[in-house]
Structures are given as C-alpha cells and as structure tokens.
Amino acid sequence: MSYLNLDTTKTEKTVEQLNILLADYHLYYQKLRNFHWNVEGLNFFDLHEKFEEMYDDAKEKIDEIAERILTLRHTPVSNLTEYLKLTNIEESSSEYEDMKMVDILLTDHGKIIDQMRKIVEVADDANDEGTIDLIGAYIRELEKTSWMLDVWTKKLR
C-alpha cells in the first residue's frame, strides 16, 4: 500500500472499526426500510418520506465505507452473519408506533456516532486523513439528522 504512504499495521485497526461501522449501517439501513414500510398514523407522510431519504443516504454510505476499506487494501465484511456479530445496532420489530420508531433511530444514531468517533481515533493514530475526512463528514451529517428528528418530535410530545 505504498501509494497511500500509510502504515499497514495501523490501518488494520482502522479497517476493523470500519467493518463494524459497515455492519452498523447495514442493520440501520434495514431498520429504516422496515420503518418506512410499516409506519402508520397521522405522521405517516412525514416519516414515510423521511425514512426513505434516510435509507437512501445509508445505502450510499454503505458503498463508500466498503470502498474505503478496499482503498486501504482490505476486504469489507459482506455477509449478514458477520454483520450481526459485529454490529452495535439491534434488529427491530415492525410493530412500533411512529414516535417509538424515531426514538429507536435516535438511539441508533448515538451508537453509530460513537463508532465513527472510534474510527477517527484509530485513523488519526495511523495518519489516515482520508478516513478521518470521510467519517468526519458522516458525523456532521448524522448529528444534523438527529437534531432534526429530535426537534420534529418536540411538536408532537
């Protein structure tokens, strides 16, 4: 990996954490699809549309995370069994009320942001500015989405 001028021993730690984030995003993506399909009630139109926007974003990030792992000359985890072993996110039922769905997603956001911060820490140790830049942007975006969902719930509580 001399073209990146990175220490491969140190990038292995980054890749381990990126694979956890990849697993987190796969479960998060599926949860968003689940909630998109199953949301009901007065908030249907708002949340149905928002969940679709969020899963489209998650799908893009899944691809970018996997490509970053490949750029670092490693193999991204790519099967559900491994995702379930690695993830910080729990699977979710389809039978939640709309507000509970949002609460669950906000909890997941906290877990995903924590994982992203771990990546930034190990990537910083490896002088891996490319990963830091990618994940830093993700943190900013997810914090904003979390803020917007949180503010949206205040009008309804």
Secondary structure as UniProt FT lines:
FT   HELIX           2..4
FT   HELIX           8..38
FT   TURN            42..43
FT   HELIX           44..71
FT   TURN            72..73
FT   HELIX           80..86
FT   HELIX           98..125
FT   TURN            126..127
FT   HELIX           129..154
FT   TURN            155..156
//
